[in-house]
Amino acid sequence: MTVLGVRSIDRVEGGRCMDFNQKVFERISSDGKNNLPVVIVNRASLYPFGHFRIETHLHGRPQVVLPDISTKDQGAFLAEYRRRLIETACLYAKTNRNIFYMLPIPEFDFNIPNHLARSLMRSESPPTDISIPLTEYNGRNRFTISAIKEASKTCGIQLLDPVPYLCDKEKCFGSKNGQPLYSDNNHINERGRQVLAPMFRTVFAPKP
């Protein structure tokens, strides 16, 4: 997660990831290569709300630890996480680079390639493409999208929105024409990356 000063709940990796975030920010702030853009891509709703339904043993358990704030006090916990996310994005904006923040991609509650493979084994006809309602995507990500958009409004970071590429007006797709766009339930595969590729054109445009 690209949020400075917090760590994940992983006892082994939590501290290491927090240090990594700080070192990356310091490098970006000081190396002088301001012509290079920064693209921030996170599974943004995982950290404050926990895993999507596929990981039932951790359902609803936040994946971050905030100093002196219990996750049981959800209002205070979410407010502080939001503040830190926006503050981090604004600190990146002050590096005088083009900063791009990608909004969350849709998540699913099962492994998409495995689901398609089982469907093919059970039937001779092509499997129906996998999707979730757009309303489900919005419900899962409303909080983080709001925070990222506030950072954009406050600090001028640019947004990359995957929804026009992975969703229509009603559904978000995990597969197209019977082919998976994901390698599991939340990671885009090569086919999915090709679908998203046009979204990144603005990243390579000259800085205004």
C-alpha positions as CSV (number, residue, x, y, z in Angstrom):
1,M,0.0,0.0,0.0
2,T,1.3,3.4,-0.9
3,V,0.6,5.0,2.4
4,L,3.6,6.3,4.4
5,G,4.0,5.6,8.0
6,V,1.7,2.6,8.3
7,R,2.5,-1.1,8.1
8,S,0.5,-4.2,7.1
9,I,-0.6,-6.8,9.6
10,D,1.9,-9.3,8.3
11,R,4.4,-9.7,11.2
12,V,7.2,-10.7,8.8
13,E,6.7,-8.3,5.9
14,G,4.8,-5.4,7.6
15,G,7.9,-3.5,8.8
16,R,9.9,-4.2,5.7
17,C,7.1,-2.9,3.5
18,M,6.8,0.3,5.6
19,D,10.6,0.9,5.2
20,F,10.4,0.1,1.5
21,N,7.7,2.7,1.0
22,Q,9.7,5.4,2.8
23,K,12.9,4.6,0.8
24,V,11.0,4.7,-2.5
25,F,9.5,8.1,-1.6
26,E,12.9,9.4,-0.6
27,R,14.5,8.2,-3.9
28,I,11.7,9.7,-6.0
29,S,12.0,13.0,-4.1
30,S,15.8,13.3,-4.4
31,D,17.1,11.6,-7.6
32,G,16.3,14.6,-9.8
33,K,14.8,12.7,-12.7
34,N,11.6,14.7,-12.7
35,N,10.8,13.8,-16.3
36,L,9.8,10.3,-15.2
37,P,6.2,9.8,-14.2
38,V,5.1,7.9,-11.1
39,V,2.2,5.5,-11.3
40,I,0.6,4.3,-8.1
41,V,-1.2,1.0,-8.4
42,N,-2.6,-0.6,-5.2
43,R,-5.3,-3.1,-4.3
44,A,-6.6,0.0,-2.5
45,S,-9.7,-1.4,-0.7
46,L,-7.9,-4.4,0.7
47,Y,-6.0,-2.5,3.4
48,P,-8.8,-0.7,5.2
49,F,-11.5,-3.4,4.7
50,G,-9.7,-6.7,4.4
51,H,-9.9,-9.4,1.7
52,F,-12.7,-9.8,-0.7
53,R,-15.0,-12.8,0.1
54,I,-12.7,-15.5,-1.4
55,E,-10.4,-15.3,1.7
56,T,-13.2,-16.0,4.2
57,H,-10.8,-16.6,7.1
58,L,-9.8,-12.9,7.0
59,H,-13.1,-11.4,5.8
60,G,-13.6,-7.9,7.2
61,R,-10.2,-7.7,8.9
62,P,-8.3,-4.6,7.9
63,Q,-4.8,-5.4,6.6
64,V,-3.1,-2.3,8.0
65,V,-2.0,-1.2,11.5
66,L,-2.4,2.4,12.4
67,P,-0.5,3.9,15.3
68,D,-2.6,4.2,18.5
69,I,-5.9,3.5,16.7
70,S,-7.9,0.2,17.1
71,T,-9.7,-1.3,14.1
72,K,-12.6,-1.7,16.5
73,D,-13.1,2.1,16.3
74,Q,-14.0,1.9,12.6
75,G,-14.9,5.6,12.2
76,A,-11.6,6.8,13.6
77,F,-9.7,4.1,11.9
78,L,-11.1,4.9,8.4
79,A,-10.8,8.7,8.9
80,E,-7.1,8.3,9.8
81,Y,-6.4,5.9,7.0
82,R,-8.1,8.3,4.6
83,R,-6.0,11.2,5.9
84,R,-2.8,9.3,5.5
85,L,-3.6,8.1,2.0
86,I,-4.4,11.7,0.8
87,E,-1.4,13.1,2.6
88,T,0.9,10.5,0.9
89,A,-0.5,11.3,-2.5
90,C,0.0,15.0,-1.9
91,L,3.6,14.4,-0.8
92,Y,4.3,12.6,-4.1
93,A,2.6,15.5,-5.9
94,K,5.2,17.9,-4.4
95,T,8.0,16.0,-6.1
96,N,7.2,18.0,-9.3
97,R,6.5,14.9,-11.3
98,N,3.5,13.7,-13.2
99,I,1.7,11.5,-10.5
100,F,-0.9,9.0,-11.7
101,Y,-3.1,7.1,-9.2
102,M,-5.0,4.1,-10.6
103,L,-8.4,3.6,-9.2
104,P,-9.2,0.0,-8.0
105,I,-9.8,-2.8,-10.4
106,P,-12.8,-5.1,-9.9
107,E,-12.3,-8.0,-7.5
108,F,-14.1,-11.3,-7.6
109,D,-14.9,-13.9,-4.9
110,F,-13.4,-16.8,-6.8
111,N,-10.4,-17.7,-9.0
112,I,-11.5,-16.8,-12.5
113,P,-9.3,-19.1,-14.6
114,N,-10.2,-22.1,-12.3
115,H,-13.9,-21.3,-12.6
116,L,-13.7,-21.2,-16.4
117,A,-11.7,-24.4,-16.5
118,R,-14.3,-26.2,-14.4
119,S,-17.1,-24.9,-16.5
120,L,-15.4,-26.2,-19.7
121,M,-14.9,-29.6,-18.1
122,R,-18.6,-29.8,-17.2
123,S,-20.1,-28.6,-20.5
124,E,-19.3,-28.8,-24.2
125,S,-20.7,-25.3,-24.8
126,P,-18.5,-22.2,-24.1
127,P,-18.7,-20.9,-20.6
128,T,-20.7,-17.8,-19.9
129,D,-18.4,-14.8,-19.3
130,I,-17.8,-14.0,-15.6
131,S,-19.0,-10.7,-14.3
132,I,-20.0,-8.8,-11.1
133,P,-22.6,-6.0,-10.9
134,L,-21.0,-2.6,-11.3
135,T,-22.9,-1.7,-8.1
136,E,-20.9,-4.3,-6.2
137,Y,-17.7,-2.8,-7.5
138,N,-18.8,0.6,-6.4
139,G,-19.9,-0.6,-3.0
140,R,-16.5,-2.3,-2.3
141,N,-14.5,0.7,-3.5
142,R,-16.6,3.7,-2.6
143,F,-14.4,4.8,0.3
144,T,-11.0,4.5,-1.4
145,I,-12.2,6.0,-4.7
146,S,-13.5,9.0,-2.7
147,A,-10.2,9.4,-0.9
148,I,-8.2,9.1,-4.1
149,K,-10.4,11.6,-5.9
150,E,-10.1,14.0,-3.0
151,A,-6.3,13.8,-3.3
152,S,-6.6,14.5,-7.0
153,K,-8.8,17.6,-6.3
154,T,-6.5,18.8,-3.5
155,C,-3.1,18.1,-5.0
156,G,-3.5,17.7,-8.7
157,I,-2.5,14.1,-9.1
158,Q,-4.0,12.5,-12.2
159,L,-6.4,9.5,-12.1
160,L,-6.4,6.3,-14.2
161,D,-9.8,4.7,-14.2
162,P,-10.0,1.1,-15.2
163,V,-13.8,0.9,-15.1
164,P,-14.4,2.1,-18.7
165,Y,-12.2,-0.7,-19.9
166,L,-13.3,-3.6,-17.6
167,C,-16.9,-2.7,-17.1
168,D,-20.0,-1.6,-19.0
169,K,-22.9,0.3,-17.6
170,E,-24.1,-2.7,-15.5
171,K,-21.3,-5.2,-15.1
172,C,-17.5,-5.6,-14.6
173,F,-16.0,-8.5,-16.4
174,G,-13.6,-11.1,-15.3
175,S,-13.5,-12.7,-18.7
176,K,-14.2,-11.8,-22.3
177,N,-15.3,-14.3,-25.0
178,G,-14.6,-17.2,-22.6
179,Q,-11.0,-16.0,-21.9
180,P,-10.0,-14.9,-18.4
181,L,-8.8,-11.3,-17.9
182,Y,-7.4,-12.3,-14.5
183,S,-4.8,-14.7,-13.2
184,D,-6.7,-15.3,-10.0
185,N,-9.5,-13.2,-8.4
186,N,-7.8,-9.8,-8.3
187,H,-4.6,-9.8,-10.5
188,I,-5.0,-8.8,-14.1
189,N,-3.3,-11.2,-16.6
190,E,-1.6,-10.4,-19.9
191,R,-5.0,-10.4,-21.8
192,G,-6.4,-8.1,-19.1
193,R,-3.3,-5.9,-19.4
194,Q,-3.9,-5.5,-23.1
195,V,-7.5,-4.4,-22.4
196,L,-6.2,-1.8,-20.0
197,A,-3.3,-0.6,-22.1
198,P,-5.1,2.4,-23.7
199,M,-5.7,3.7,-20.2
200,F,-2.0,4.4,-19.8
201,R,-1.5,6.6,-22.8
202,T,-1.7,9.7,-20.7
203,V,1.2,8.5,-18.6
204,F,3.5,8.7,-21.6
205,A,2.3,12.1,-22.7
206,P,4.7,15.1,-22.1
207,K,4.2,16.9,-18.9
208,P,2.2,20.1,-19.4
